[in-house]
């Protein structure tokens, strides 16, 4: 894998039509497959039939030379390797198809992503963060269903290298309509194979989930159900310009890891040339309303795919959809015994027509977090999200006391911090047990002293009775807290997408600040679910930079534009506040409380 700040690589421009608009899209040359010679495993057997002396250049994009063949991958599991599939425009892509030996009339699960269809070949031991060694076989594509499990449950697993990836022809499309149509073509080809029962599903998390939303919106006739676990939806709003603040390094790093024969749609470079949300970016947003098939999705309360998965669940038109919200990181959740069993029941129901009672699964299951590795409740059943019984409550900012108040603050006050290095906090103590589940929003009246813009980084945190931090632990590390971001010059909201609990930025123009100008900004906070016991405190942290524990592993950075001082105003006409979704108990009888 290559570092985020990679050296310049050759680029070209291609005229591509997005909707009704033709745009000069930037394409970056992909990494070329490294030379490979021999590979011998510990038992002296040739795992992939190719000889090679080193694994230099291997990783996500590991790509051995084409070697079409059928072989026994493990006892009872055969692999049709490097199967050529022709797309509607004649482009040839390649897939590895694992299936139980000798069986017919079986369904297939597709993994469609850009990370290389045999990444396990590139490691002495194929391991994923948070997942113990040996849990996932080398047959598994990154973040995808493991054939070592699914083939033994009577499924085929198709690991695909999409257009432009590995040995597949063409130039890679980084999400968007072209990639979705290619997925349609592959699914329709797969469904009519002699061993298939005509039912195809899709599974996988993160990048493998993101492609599912888009392909399902194309409505392939044989796509029967999908399981997008943790997948970003709006690439512009949730990744490259979250809150309007540029964050190109992570996508730059991801695209830079792709291995292929040609070029890849360079979304990181396009984010510079196309800074506003135009047709290019709209093409990468899933058409949620076109998804009508059964969907099982998950969200991790502490991961950057959170917003996209939640939006997907809310906005798709399927009458058969399920959401499970948890606090652990996506990879250990995906490969846990619980996760595998849950997904198997879903796939068994819709890909095998086994009437196993799946429909009785609660539409929404919540882990209500508490602190550290503890939940207040796990898999609590609900009927919808956000919850209908939500009571929205405002906690008003008192800048003079660095506090939050349950009542509006009459007197005007302000506080400030160094825009590049400083921060400020506002705290409130709960005098009764309080559950916050759903969408928060933060309204701040702000002023920039010494600059014409402000980048704000928000974290919602939990403190104990004595004021000490009580973070959630994810992968055994303290998480920074529920977050929101805002570039103040991008404060204009999209009136069609915004609601009383979720402000959504329009990203159509810049509104720079004048000296002394005080403006209101409505900041979207990602969905959250957490319990505050009586006496514990909620803290709003506001800063000009992202604050996290030094051990937190995600390589996320933002190109903040902050100078001078940030000033926050409150009280009187400056009604700064945090709106929280309070969930009342379902039932109270004396001292008995049922949540």
GUVEXKE-702065 format. One record per residue (C-alpha): residue number from 1; x negated, y, z negated; residue in one letter. Coordinates in Angstrom, 3 decimals. Layout:
residues N
<NUM, <X, Y, Z>, A>
...
END
This chain:
residues 595
<1, <0.000, 0.000, 0.000>, X>
<2, <-1.259, 3.461, 0.825>, X>
<3, <-1.352, 6.467, -1.502>, X>
<4, <1.344, 9.162, -1.351>, X>
<5, <-1.055, 11.792, 0.007>, X>
<6, <-2.037, 9.847, 3.081>, X>
<7, <-4.246, 11.337, 5.807>, X>
<8, <-2.603, 12.646, 8.977>, X>
<9, <-1.439, 9.996, 11.420>, X>
<10, <-0.492, 10.328, 15.097>, X>
<11, <3.049, 11.584, 15.716>, X>
<12, <5.282, 12.046, 18.722>, X>
<13, <8.618, 13.779, 19.287>, X>
<14, <11.609, 11.997, 20.803>, X>
<15, <14.896, 13.512, 21.838>, X>
<16, <17.531, 11.668, 19.817>, X>
<17, <21.252, 12.321, 19.701>, X>
<18, <22.757, 12.683, 16.245>, X>
<19, <26.503, 13.048, 16.516>, X>
<20, <27.028, 15.566, 19.332>, X>
<21, <23.631, 17.242, 18.860>, X>
<22, <20.336, 16.281, 20.489>, X>
<23, <17.345, 16.843, 18.206>, X>
<24, <13.596, 16.539, 18.703>, X>
<25, <12.901, 13.896, 16.068>, X>
<26, <9.389, 13.338, 14.747>, X>
<27, <8.074, 9.775, 14.856>, X>
<28, <4.927, 8.675, 13.034>, X>
<29, <2.693, 5.852, 14.196>, X>
<30, <3.151, 2.818, 11.952>, X>
<31, <0.289, 0.929, 10.384>, X>
<32, <-0.909, -1.824, 12.649>, X>
<33, <-0.875, -5.467, 11.483>, X>
<34, <-4.278, -6.304, 10.008>, X>
<35, <-6.249, -9.141, 11.591>, X>
<36, <-5.426, -12.411, 9.880>, X>
<37, <-7.207, -15.708, 10.208>, X>
<38, <-6.810, -18.467, 7.587>, X>
<39, <-4.717, -18.914, 4.426>, X>
<40, <-5.071, -21.954, 2.192>, X>
<41, <-3.133, -22.290, -1.059>, X>
<42, <-4.373, -23.750, -4.341>, X>
<43, <-3.386, -27.280, -3.304>, X>
<44, <-5.365, -26.923, -0.093>, X>
<45, <-2.246, -26.823, 2.050>, X>
<46, <-1.634, -24.248, 4.725>, X>
<47, <1.480, -22.365, 3.443>, X>
<48, <2.220, -20.454, 6.647>, X>
<49, <0.368, -22.502, 9.228>, X>
<50, <-2.122, -19.718, 9.924>, X>
<51, <-5.757, -19.606, 8.971>, X>
<52, <-7.216, -16.455, 7.540>, X>
<53, <-10.174, -15.368, 5.467>, X>
<54, <-8.904, -12.273, 3.702>, X>
<55, <-5.791, -10.335, 2.769>, X>
<56, <-7.228, -6.886, 3.395>, X>
<57, <-4.434, -4.495, 4.318>, X>
<58, <-1.719, -6.785, 2.971>, X>
<59, <1.192, -5.728, 0.806>, X>
<60, <4.733, -4.591, 1.567>, X>
<61, <3.940, -4.441, 5.251>, X>
<62, <2.049, -7.703, 5.569>, X>
<63, <2.628, -8.946, 9.110>, X>
<64, <0.999, -12.139, 10.429>, X>
<65, <0.933, -12.805, 14.170>, X>
<66, <4.002, -14.297, 15.804>, X>
<67, <4.203, -18.035, 15.214>, X>
<68, <7.653, -19.378, 16.160>, X>
<69, <8.188, -22.774, 14.555>, X>
<70, <10.418, -24.768, 12.255>, X>
<71, <8.873, -26.217, 9.120>, X>
<72, <9.760, -27.426, 5.630>, X>
<73, <9.241, -24.461, 3.312>, X>
<74, <10.060, -26.457, 0.184>, X>
<75, <11.625, -29.898, -0.233>, X>
<76, <15.131, -29.682, 1.217>, X>
<77, <14.632, -26.173, 2.681>, X>
<78, <13.648, -25.580, 6.295>, X>
<79, <12.519, -22.303, 7.799>, X>
<80, <13.028, -21.252, 11.393>, X>
<81, <10.200, -18.753, 11.591>, X>
<82, <9.961, -15.803, 13.961>, X>
<83, <13.321, -16.384, 15.607>, X>
<84, <13.776, -13.878, 18.456>, X>
<85, <17.088, -11.997, 18.564>, X>
<86, <18.067, -9.628, 21.380>, X>
<87, <19.897, -6.413, 20.442>, X>
<88, <22.490, -4.719, 22.695>, X>
<89, <19.834, -2.604, 24.434>, X>
<90, <17.565, -5.592, 25.079>, X>
<91, <15.141, -4.871, 22.216>, X>
<92, <13.808, -8.082, 20.617>, X>
<93, <13.584, -8.326, 16.827>, X>
<94, <12.386, -11.258, 14.724>, X>
<95, <13.789, -13.063, 11.706>, X>
<96, <12.824, -15.899, 9.395>, X>
<97, <15.871, -18.032, 8.636>, X>
<98, <15.798, -20.334, 5.615>, X>
<99, <18.557, -22.918, 5.228>, X>
<100, <19.273, -26.197, 3.473>, X>
<101, <18.012, -29.056, 5.605>, X>
<102, <20.631, -31.123, 7.400>, X>
<103, <23.637, -28.996, 6.404>, X>
<104, <26.126, -27.287, 8.690>, X>
<105, <29.159, -25.113, 8.081>, X>
<106, <27.206, -22.901, 5.717>, X>
<107, <27.361, -19.108, 5.254>, X>
<108, <24.396, -16.794, 5.573>, X>
<109, <23.039, -13.922, 3.482>, X>
<110, <21.088, -11.245, 5.350>, X>
<111, <18.215, -9.183, 3.969>, X>
<112, <17.703, -6.149, 6.219>, X>
<113, <14.903, -3.762, 5.277>, X>
<114, <11.602, -2.307, 6.414>, X>
<115, <9.170, -3.941, 4.001>, X>
<116, <8.116, -6.961, 6.035>, X>
<117, <9.897, -10.305, 6.105>, X>
<118, <7.100, -12.309, 4.490>, X>
<119, <5.468, -9.976, 1.959>, X>
<120, <4.727, -12.897, -0.361>, X>
<121, <2.140, -14.088, 2.147>, X>
<122, <0.106, -11.022, 1.266>, X>
<123, <-0.462, -11.929, -2.379>, X>
<124, <-2.163, -14.764, -4.215>, X>
<125, <0.877, -14.746, -6.481>, X>
<126, <4.095, -12.981, -5.421>, X>
<127, <5.217, -10.957, -8.427>, X>
<128, <7.616, -8.058, -8.924>, X>
<129, <7.405, -5.494, -11.761>, X>
<130, <9.431, -6.604, -14.765>, X>
<131, <9.904, -10.123, -13.407>, X>
<132, <7.749, -12.922, -14.908>, X>
<133, <5.371, -14.759, -12.549>, X>
<134, <6.953, -17.732, -10.863>, X>
<135, <10.492, -16.347, -11.075>, X>
<136, <10.645, -15.438, -7.371>, X>
<137, <9.239, -17.632, -4.613>, X>
<138, <7.052, -16.533, -1.715>, X>
<139, <10.010, -17.123, 0.586>, X>
<140, <11.763, -14.058, -0.833>, X>
<141, <11.624, -10.757, 0.955>, X>
<142, <10.922, -7.818, -1.373>, X>
<143, <14.026, -6.852, -3.403>, X>
<144, <16.028, -9.595, -1.689>, X>
<145, <17.801, -12.909, -2.275>, X>
<146, <15.342, -15.736, -2.886>, X>
<147, <15.836, -18.693, -0.500>, X>
<148, <14.415, -20.980, -3.207>, X>
<149, <17.633, -20.324, -5.167>, X>
<150, <20.262, -19.608, -2.511>, X>
<151, <19.443, -22.421, -0.100>, X>
<152, <19.939, -24.857, -2.977>, X>
<153, <23.385, -23.335, -3.509>, X>
<154, <24.387, -24.078, 0.081>, X>
<155, <23.492, -20.773, 1.759>, X>
<156, <21.171, -19.705, 4.540>, X>
<157, <19.018, -16.606, 3.994>, X>
<158, <17.940, -14.499, 6.966>, X>
<159, <14.937, -12.245, 6.358>, X>
<160, <14.843, -9.715, 9.182>, X>
<161, <12.207, -7.354, 10.511>, X>
<162, <14.364, -4.557, 12.016>, X>
<163, <13.495, -2.624, 15.144>, X>
<164, <9.895, -1.394, 15.042>, X>
<165, <8.895, -3.379, 11.940>, X>
<166, <6.313, -6.164, 12.061>, X>
<167, <6.368, -7.785, 15.475>, X>
<168, <9.865, -6.528, 16.317>, X>
<169, <9.980, -4.300, 19.379>, X>
<170, <10.828, -0.609, 19.531>, X>
<171, <10.400, 2.299, 17.146>, X>
<172, <11.763, 2.025, 13.609>, X>
<173, <14.751, 4.091, 12.544>, X>
<174, <14.598, 5.110, 8.870>, X>
<175, <18.228, 4.375, 8.008>, X>
<176, <20.870, 6.054, 10.157>, X>
<177, <23.236, 4.967, 12.927>, X>
<178, <20.702, 3.232, 15.193>, X>
<179, <19.546, 0.948, 12.411>, X>
<180, <23.160, 0.240, 11.394>, X>
<181, <24.137, -0.770, 14.939>, X>
<182, <21.133, -3.070, 15.141>, X>
<183, <22.300, -4.719, 11.931>, X>
<184, <25.747, -5.188, 13.497>, X>
<185, <24.178, -6.966, 16.490>, X>
<186, <22.101, -9.293, 14.333>, X>
<187, <25.048, -10.256, 12.120>, X>
<188, <27.194, -11.101, 15.140>, X>
<189, <24.377, -13.218, 16.593>, X>
<190, <23.833, -15.021, 13.294>, X>
<191, <27.510, -15.837, 12.744>, X>
<192, <27.757, -18.001, 15.873>, X>
<193, <24.724, -20.193, 15.192>, X>
<194, <25.607, -23.877, 15.233>, X>
<195, <24.986, -24.423, 11.525>, X>
<196, <26.835, -21.276, 10.318>, X>
<197, <30.450, -21.229, 9.115>, X>
<198, <30.984, -17.808, 10.724>, X>
<199, <30.781, -15.895, 7.450>, X>
<200, <27.887, -13.516, 6.825>, X>
<201, <27.119, -11.516, 3.691>, X>
<202, <24.365, -9.093, 2.779>, X>
<203, <22.468, -8.885, -0.496>, X>
<204, <19.501, -7.153, -2.085>, X>
<205, <18.639, -4.081, -4.082>, X>
<206, <17.066, -0.653, -3.514>, X>
<207, <16.062, -0.259, 0.143>, X>
<208, <17.798, -3.538, 0.988>, X>
<209, <20.992, -2.151, -0.578>, X>
<210, <20.772, 1.149, 1.290>, X>
<211, <20.917, -0.573, 4.678>, X>
<212, <24.003, -2.532, 3.613>, X>
<213, <26.110, 0.592, 3.118>, X>
<214, <25.303, 1.774, 6.618>, X>
<215, <25.660, -1.551, 8.433>, X>
<216, <28.974, -2.332, 6.710>, X>
<217, <30.324, 1.021, 7.923>, X>
<218, <29.826, -0.226, 11.506>, X>
<219, <32.332, -3.000, 10.654>, X>
<220, <30.715, -6.095, 12.220>, X>
<221, <33.617, -8.577, 12.571>, X>
<222, <31.739, -11.427, 10.887>, X>
<223, <30.359, -9.384, 7.980>, X>
<224, <32.528, -10.746, 5.189>, X>
<225, <31.147, -9.072, 2.053>, X>
<226, <28.146, -7.109, 0.786>, X>
<227, <26.272, -6.808, -2.513>, X>
<228, <24.298, -3.538, -2.425>, X>
<229, <22.717, -3.484, -5.882>, X>
<230, <21.152, -0.061, -6.605>, X>
<231, <21.069, 1.820, -3.320>, X>
<232, <20.608, 5.519, -2.552>, X>
<233, <23.433, 6.915, -0.430>, X>
<234, <22.686, 10.500, 0.616>, X>
<235, <18.966, 10.420, 1.431>, X>
<236, <18.781, 14.220, 1.617>, X>
<237, <20.580, 15.103, -1.642>, X>
<238, <19.324, 12.182, -3.705>, X>
<239, <15.738, 11.773, -2.565>, X>
<240, <14.000, 14.290, -0.317>, X>
<241, <15.665, 17.441, -1.701>, X>
<242, <17.368, 16.514, -4.931>, X>
<243, <18.885, 19.734, -6.211>, X>
<244, <17.221, 21.455, -3.271>, X>
<245, <13.694, 20.916, -4.646>, X>
<246, <11.350, 19.347, -2.052>, X>
<247, <10.176, 15.854, -2.987>, X>
<248, <8.509, 14.392, 0.072>, X>
<249, <5.679, 12.297, -1.381>, X>
<250, <7.708, 9.200, -2.281>, X>
<251, <9.385, 8.896, 1.130>, X>
<252, <6.037, 9.721, 2.729>, X>
<253, <4.535, 6.840, 0.750>, X>
<254, <7.342, 4.436, 1.703>, X>
<255, <7.230, 5.268, 5.413>, X>
<256, <3.449, 5.098, 5.309>, X>
<257, <3.635, 1.481, 4.139>, X>
<258, <5.552, 0.305, 7.209>, X>
<259, <3.682, -2.008, 9.552>, X>
<260, <4.695, -2.333, 13.195>, X>
<261, <3.647, -2.058, 16.811>, X>
<262, <5.028, 1.429, 17.501>, X>
<263, <6.383, 4.428, 15.618>, X>
<264, <8.786, 5.144, 12.761>, X>
<265, <11.310, 7.938, 12.276>, X>
<266, <9.363, 10.309, 10.001>, X>
<267, <11.965, 11.611, 7.529>, X>
<268, <9.254, 13.247, 5.396>, X>
<269, <8.041, 15.375, 8.310>, X>
<270, <11.622, 16.090, 9.389>, X>
<271, <12.367, 17.384, 5.889>, X>
<272, <9.884, 20.173, 6.586>, X>
<273, <11.148, 21.010, 10.080>, X>
<274, <14.820, 20.552, 9.123>, X>
<275, <15.074, 22.031, 5.627>, X>
<276, <18.877, 22.287, 5.615>, X>
<277, <21.480, 19.545, 5.739>, X>
<278, <22.146, 19.307, 9.485>, X>
<279, <23.197, 16.563, 11.924>, X>
<280, <19.893, 14.719, 11.490>, X>
<281, <20.512, 14.253, 7.763>, X>
<282, <24.237, 13.675, 8.136>, X>
<283, <23.423, 10.695, 10.356>, X>
<284, <21.672, 9.067, 7.377>, X>
<285, <24.672, 9.400, 5.023>, X>
<286, <26.805, 6.225, 4.972>, X>
<287, <30.298, 6.535, 6.395>, X>
<288, <31.799, 5.285, 3.157>, X>
<289, <35.397, 5.486, 4.294>, X>
<290, <34.797, 2.818, 6.968>, X>
<291, <33.816, 0.135, 4.468>, X>
<292, <36.833, -2.112, 3.866>, X>
<293, <35.305, -5.517, 2.996>, X>
<294, <34.681, -6.884, -0.542>, X>
<295, <31.782, -5.139, -2.305>, X>
<296, <29.885, -5.932, -5.491>, X>
<297, <27.539, -3.136, -6.505>, X>
<298, <25.459, -2.287, -9.545>, X>
<299, <23.914, 0.856, -10.971>, X>
<300, <21.111, 1.290, -13.466>, X>
<301, <21.782, 4.307, -15.681>, X>
<302, <18.070, 5.121, -15.654>, X>
<303, <17.044, 4.836, -11.996>, X>
<304, <17.054, 7.164, -9.001>, X>
<305, <19.469, 4.954, -7.013>, X>
<306, <22.114, 5.708, -9.643>, X>
<307, <23.948, 8.493, -7.836>, X>
<308, <24.153, 6.665, -4.513>, X>
<309, <25.559, 3.423, -5.893>, X>
<310, <28.158, 5.293, -7.940>, X>
<311, <29.180, 7.407, -4.946>, X>
<312, <29.460, 4.257, -2.863>, X>
<313, <31.783, 2.565, -5.315>, X>
<314, <33.989, 5.649, -5.573>, X>
<315, <34.209, 6.487, -1.889>, X>
<316, <34.501, 3.193, -0.001>, X>
<317, <38.027, 2.207, 1.049>, X>
<318, <37.839, -1.460, 0.083>, X>
<319, <40.609, -2.700, -2.196>, X>
<320, <38.202, -5.386, -3.421>, X>
<321, <35.283, -3.631, -5.048>, X>
<322, <33.411, -4.148, -8.297>, X>
<323, <30.892, -2.009, -10.192>, X>
<324, <28.548, -3.161, -12.953>, X>
<325, <26.564, -0.461, -14.800>, X>
<326, <23.531, -1.458, -16.864>, X>
<327, <20.477, 0.136, -18.465>, X>
<328, <17.689, -2.248, -17.367>, X>
<329, <15.599, -1.682, -14.253>, X>
<330, <16.897, -3.121, -10.975>, X>
<331, <14.344, -5.895, -10.393>, X>
<332, <14.673, -7.858, -13.644>, X>
<333, <18.447, -7.401, -13.479>, X>
<334, <18.586, -8.808, -9.938>, X>
<335, <16.652, -11.989, -10.717>, X>
<336, <18.017, -12.645, -14.215>, X>
<337, <20.119, -15.730, -14.877>, X>
<338, <23.132, -13.488, -15.504>, X>
<339, <22.581, -11.523, -12.302>, X>
<340, <22.185, -14.650, -10.174>, X>
<341, <25.271, -16.285, -11.666>, X>
<342, <27.352, -13.133, -11.208>, X>
<343, <26.319, -12.749, -7.577>, X>
<344, <26.833, -16.437, -6.853>, X>
<345, <30.443, -16.241, -8.037>, X>
<346, <31.014, -13.247, -5.753>, X>
<347, <29.423, -14.887, -2.709>, X>
<348, <31.097, -18.251, -3.409>, X>
<349, <34.481, -16.541, -3.409>, X>
<350, <34.144, -14.627, -0.154>, X>
<351, <31.583, -16.596, 1.868>, X>
<352, <32.771, -20.099, 0.887>, X>
<353, <36.430, -19.442, 0.039>, X>
<354, <35.975, -21.050, -3.380>, X>
<355, <38.796, -19.877, -5.644>, X>
<356, <36.645, -19.466, -8.740>, X>
<357, <38.547, -16.693, -10.505>, X>
<358, <36.239, -13.913, -9.307>, X>
<359, <39.232, -11.609, -8.776>, X>
<360, <39.717, -11.548, -12.548>, X>
<361, <36.297, -9.932, -12.967>, X>
<362, <36.851, -6.400, -14.348>, X>
<363, <36.596, -3.802, -11.594>, X>
<364, <34.095, -1.881, -13.726>, X>
<365, <31.745, -3.235, -16.376>, X>
<366, <29.788, -0.790, -18.517>, X>
<367, <26.749, -1.022, -20.686>, X>
<368, <27.191, 1.882, -23.084>, X>
<369, <23.632, 2.675, -24.126>, X>
<370, <22.524, 3.490, -27.636>, X>
<371, <18.764, 3.846, -28.158>, X>
<372, <15.521, 2.080, -27.328>, X>
<373, <16.391, -1.406, -25.986>, X>
<374, <19.816, -1.473, -27.657>, X>
<375, <23.276, -1.046, -26.173>, X>
<376, <26.316, 0.083, -28.104>, X>
<377, <28.439, -2.133, -25.854>, X>
<378, <27.576, -4.514, -23.016>, X>
<379, <29.754, -5.282, -19.989>, X>
<380, <32.753, -3.472, -21.451>, X>
<381, <35.659, -3.938, -19.029>, X>
<382, <37.200, -0.884, -17.372>, X>
<383, <39.562, -0.387, -14.436>, X>
<384, <37.975, 2.605, -12.694>, X>
<385, <35.088, 5.072, -12.674>, X>
<386, <35.155, 7.832, -13.819>, X>
<387, <37.479, 6.630, -16.587>, X>
<388, <41.021, 8.034, -16.527>, X>
<389, <41.035, 8.633, -20.269>, X>
<390, <38.044, 10.969, -20.033>, X>
<391, <38.384, 14.189, -22.030>, X>
<392, <36.087, 16.882, -20.645>, X>
<393, <34.626, 19.101, -23.331>, X>
<394, <32.335, 22.124, -23.092>, X>
<395, <29.302, 22.635, -25.304>, X>
<396, <28.405, 26.330, -25.034>, X>
<397, <24.805, 27.480, -24.881>, X>
<398, <23.627, 29.824, -27.610>, X>
<399, <20.270, 30.937, -26.203>, X>
<400, <19.421, 33.027, -29.248>, X>
<401, <19.544, 29.961, -31.520>, X>
<402, <18.451, 27.345, -28.970>, X>
<403, <21.681, 25.587, -29.789>, X>
<404, <24.908, 24.266, -28.314>, X>
<405, <28.251, 25.216, -29.830>, X>
<406, <31.689, 23.584, -29.689>, X>
<407, <33.209, 27.076, -29.467>, X>
<408, <32.503, 29.868, -26.947>, X>
<409, <29.640, 32.134, -28.007>, X>
<410, <30.729, 35.764, -28.326>, X>
<411, <27.398, 37.556, -28.644>, X>
<412, <25.098, 37.837, -25.648>, X>
<413, <21.591, 36.418, -26.014>, X>
<414, <18.770, 35.057, -23.893>, X>
<415, <15.673, 32.909, -24.073>, X>
<416, <12.734, 32.460, -21.710>, X>
<417, <9.814, 30.177, -20.975>, X>
<418, <6.778, 30.115, -18.686>, X>
<419, <8.132, 29.050, -15.286>, X>
<420, <5.228, 26.731, -14.440>, X>
<421, <4.366, 25.087, -17.761>, X>
<422, <7.091, 25.849, -20.298>, X>
<423, <10.511, 24.601, -21.306>, X>
<424, <13.349, 25.331, -23.678>, X>
<425, <15.913, 23.156, -25.462>, X>
<426, <19.472, 23.489, -26.761>, X>
<427, <20.713, 21.062, -29.427>, X>
<428, <24.014, 20.103, -31.036>, X>
<429, <24.785, 17.679, -33.857>, X>
<430, <27.893, 15.511, -33.580>, X>
<431, <30.030, 15.392, -36.715>, X>
<432, <31.792, 12.249, -35.493>, X>
<433, <30.960, 9.224, -33.348>, X>
<434, <30.970, 10.344, -29.714>, X>
<435, <30.800, 8.379, -26.481>, X>
<436, <29.756, 10.203, -23.309>, X>
<437, <30.486, 8.204, -20.144>, X>
<438, <30.757, 9.687, -16.681>, X>
<439, <29.612, 12.910, -15.034>, X>
<440, <28.149, 15.848, -16.914>, X>
<441, <27.577, 19.240, -15.385>, X>
<442, <25.483, 22.134, -16.641>, X>
<443, <26.364, 25.744, -15.926>, X>
<444, <23.558, 28.200, -16.622>, X>
<445, <23.287, 31.939, -16.074>, X>
<446, <19.672, 32.425, -15.014>, X>
<447, <17.201, 35.145, -14.096>, X>
<448, <13.700, 34.952, -12.643>, X>
<449, <11.113, 37.455, -13.842>, X>
<450, <8.212, 37.776, -11.411>, X>
<451, <9.549, 35.637, -8.553>, X>
<452, <12.481, 35.338, -6.155>, X>
<453, <13.405, 31.709, -6.879>, X>
<454, <13.619, 29.138, -9.670>, X>
<455, <13.325, 25.355, -9.777>, X>
<456, <15.089, 23.887, -12.810>, X>
<457, <14.564, 20.365, -14.160>, X>
<458, <17.178, 19.179, -16.649>, X>
<459, <17.166, 16.224, -19.042>, X>
<460, <19.952, 15.185, -21.420>, X>
<461, <18.427, 13.460, -24.430>, X>
<462, <19.393, 11.876, -27.722>, X>
<463, <17.889, 12.841, -31.083>, X>
<464, <18.266, 11.193, -34.457>, X>
<465, <19.642, 12.818, -37.603>, X>
<466, <16.192, 14.191, -38.401>, X>
<467, <15.609, 15.567, -34.901>, X>
<468, <13.298, 12.795, -33.699>, X>
<469, <13.615, 11.534, -30.126>, X>
<470, <15.657, 8.364, -29.538>, X>
<471, <14.940, 7.488, -25.874>, X>
<472, <16.167, 4.509, -23.899>, X>
<473, <13.502, 1.958, -23.062>, X>
<474, <13.340, 0.762, -19.460>, X>
<475, <10.664, -1.787, -18.564>, X>
<476, <9.545, -1.203, -22.172>, X>
<477, <8.789, 2.470, -21.516>, X>
<478, <10.732, 5.527, -22.796>, X>
<479, <12.941, 7.007, -20.094>, X>
<480, <13.060, 10.845, -19.751>, X>
<481, <16.874, 10.945, -20.001>, X>
<482, <19.878, 11.657, -17.769>, X>
<483, <18.751, 14.253, -15.261>, X>
<484, <19.720, 17.055, -12.955>, X>
<485, <17.765, 19.442, -10.736>, X>
<486, <18.432, 22.794, -9.118>, X>
<487, <16.588, 25.161, -6.795>, X>
<488, <18.471, 28.356, -7.561>, X>
<489, <18.294, 29.669, -3.987>, X>
<490, <20.293, 26.534, -3.008>, X>
<491, <23.070, 27.195, -5.546>, X>
<492, <25.899, 27.399, -2.987>, X>
<493, <28.307, 24.476, -3.479>, X>
<494, <30.082, 22.325, -0.922>, X>
<495, <33.701, 23.049, -1.808>, X>
<496, <35.007, 19.891, -0.112>, X>
<497, <32.676, 17.532, -1.965>, X>
<498, <32.615, 19.296, -5.336>, X>
<499, <35.073, 18.523, -8.131>, X>
<500, <35.738, 19.818, -11.637>, X>
<501, <33.199, 17.329, -13.008>, X>
<502, <30.692, 17.067, -10.141>, X>
<503, <29.216, 20.137, -8.429>, X>
<504, <27.687, 19.201, -5.054>, X>
<505, <25.336, 21.602, -3.297>, X>
<506, <25.990, 22.599, 0.319>, X>
<507, <22.345, 23.033, 1.448>, X>
<508, <23.298, 25.327, 4.325>, X>
<509, <21.430, 28.502, 3.344>, X>
<510, <18.995, 30.133, 0.934>, X>
<511, <20.002, 32.897, -1.464>, X>
<512, <16.841, 34.375, -2.939>, X>
<513, <16.942, 36.312, -6.205>, X>
<514, <16.436, 40.043, -6.533>, X>
<515, <14.533, 41.542, -9.496>, X>
<516, <16.816, 41.629, -12.530>, X>
<517, <19.575, 39.619, -10.801>, X>
<518, <21.426, 37.184, -13.088>, X>
<519, <23.340, 34.409, -11.305>, X>
<520, <25.334, 31.340, -12.371>, X>
<521, <24.251, 27.884, -11.201>, X>
<522, <26.287, 24.701, -11.552>, X>
<523, <23.944, 21.725, -11.889>, X>
<524, <25.037, 18.168, -11.192>, X>
<525, <23.920, 15.668, -13.844>, X>
<526, <23.768, 12.043, -12.735>, X>
<527, <26.376, 9.678, -14.236>, X>
<528, <25.597, 8.488, -17.741>, X>
<529, <26.975, 6.304, -20.523>, X>
<530, <25.692, 6.626, -24.065>, X>
<531, <26.897, 6.592, -27.648>, X>
<532, <26.008, 9.198, -30.277>, X>
<533, <26.638, 8.080, -33.847>, X>
<534, <27.845, 10.631, -36.391>, X>
<535, <24.966, 12.934, -37.349>, X>
<536, <22.908, 12.291, -34.204>, X>
<537, <22.101, 15.125, -31.820>, X>
<538, <22.350, 15.816, -28.113>, X>
<539, <19.588, 17.890, -26.539>, X>
<540, <19.600, 19.745, -23.218>, X>
<541, <16.021, 20.205, -22.038>, X>
<542, <15.439, 22.835, -19.333>, X>
<543, <12.046, 23.223, -17.685>, X>
<544, <10.296, 24.327, -14.537>, X>
<545, <8.709, 20.894, -14.114>, X>
<546, <9.671, 17.259, -14.565>, X>
<547, <8.860, 16.077, -18.078>, X>
<548, <8.336, 12.351, -18.628>, X>
<549, <6.242, 9.957, -20.642>, X>
<550, <2.804, 9.532, -19.074>, X>
<551, <3.372, 5.769, -18.798>, X>
<552, <6.605, 6.049, -16.801>, X>
<553, <5.678, 4.216, -13.614>, X>
<554, <7.774, 5.770, -10.814>, X>
<555, <5.508, 7.769, -8.457>, X>
<556, <7.943, 10.671, -8.101>, X>
<557, <6.710, 14.239, -7.656>, X>
<558, <8.386, 17.523, -6.703>, X>
<559, <6.972, 20.571, -4.941>, X>
<560, <8.307, 23.146, -7.389>, X>
<561, <8.191, 26.848, -6.532>, X>
<562, <7.969, 28.542, -9.924>, X>
<563, <6.166, 31.698, -11.010>, X>
<564, <6.529, 34.190, -13.826>, X>
<565, <9.251, 33.512, -16.393>, X>
<566, <12.591, 31.752, -16.369>, X>
<567, <15.263, 33.498, -18.404>, X>
<568, <18.502, 31.808, -19.523>, X>
<569, <21.417, 34.017, -20.578>, X>
<570, <24.334, 32.987, -22.757>, X>
<571, <27.306, 34.425, -24.618>, X>
<572, <29.948, 36.939, -23.608>, X>
<573, <30.347, 37.086, -19.847>, X>
<574, <27.451, 34.650, -19.380>, X>
<575, <29.339, 31.449, -20.209>, X>
<576, <26.477, 28.961, -20.000>, X>
<577, <27.641, 25.502, -21.066>, X>
<578, <27.211, 21.745, -20.740>, X>
<579, <30.425, 19.932, -19.819>, X>
<580, <30.488, 16.398, -21.205>, X>
<581, <32.873, 13.497, -20.456>, X>
<582, <34.014, 12.354, -23.910>, X>
<583, <35.654, 8.912, -24.006>, X>
<584, <38.176, 8.585, -26.843>, X>
<585, <38.802, 5.216, -28.508>, X>
<586, <41.452, 3.092, -26.794>, X>
<587, <43.150, 2.443, -30.130>, X>
<588, <42.859, 3.759, -33.690>, X>
<589, <44.656, 2.319, -36.724>, X>
<590, <43.374, 3.529, -40.055>, X>
<591, <39.696, 2.626, -40.208>, X>
<592, <39.973, 0.317, -37.193>, X>
<593, <38.618, 1.761, -33.937>, X>
<594, <38.682, -0.152, -30.669>, X>
<595, <36.644, 1.246, -27.778>, X>
END
